[in-house]
C-alpha cells in the first residue's frame, strides 16, 4: 500500500494533476487515509515503522472501516 500511494504521487507529479483528479472516490479516500500515517517519500529514510503501522491497520480492519464512513 505504501508503494501504491507513492506511485500515485509520482504519477500525479509527472502528469501535473492532483490525486483528486487522478483517482476514483474510494481510492482517493484510501490514499488520504494512508497519507495521514505515511508522509510522501522524498528522501531515503527507514520505512520499517511505517510498514508495521500500515500492516497493523490492514490486519485490524482500520483501513476498511475508514472507507465505510
Phi, psi and omega in degrees: 000323178297319178296322181296315181290330175292319178297323177299315180297318180295313179301313181297323178296315180295316183276354180056048176228165179269158174303328179300326179275335187272336191244155171287171187302306183288326176296320177296319177299316179296316178303310181295321178299312181293324179293341175296333184252337184232105178290159179305137179276109181248341174209163182303139173202164177285122184261353185309312181299321180290321177299314179297319180297313181292323177299318179295320179294327175290316181295318186272001176084006182300322182294313180297317179298320180296328182278346179281337184294000000 
